């Protein structure tokens, strides 16, 4: 996600495509935008949204980070000893929709979601504390909060790349 974001932002800069108004205000904003691996929040005028209380944002991001690290550690502790396949698959050549195969893929997707959430929470916390600019998480509970495939891909899974591709 982060590499794709950086690549897309560099291509946008080389070709002079649209960037938020806040990016072109000064060099500091330009550097923050192009060096950030998380999405920054903008208002309707295209300017950065600043946090009012940096310590409160740091505590919120730290809670998210702690929760995701605990869940990530638990998932790794469970999945690593069994080769990342909690459900033994026999010769399932006849169907990729077999329930064991689907649950194995679900567990790996949830593990990947936790990795993205941990990284974006940590970097977002640091960025918000140092600059005061409000940041967004890369994912928004995609595995359990989605109601449809379009909700999953469009609003909950890897929001940063989705937003960059829409611009």
LINQUI-V83716 format. One line per field, one symbol per residue. psi: psi as a letter, one per 20 degrees, with the letter a starting at -180 (. if undefined). Layout:
# LINQUI-V83716
psi: ???
This chain:
# LINQUI-V83716
psi: ggggggghhgghhhjkrpqqhhhjgrhghggggiipjrpqqqahijqqpqqhohhggggghhggggghhghggggghghghjkknhoppanlhhpijqhggghghghhhhghghggggghgghhggghhghjpprqqhqmlhhiiqirhhgghhihpmhghgghhh.
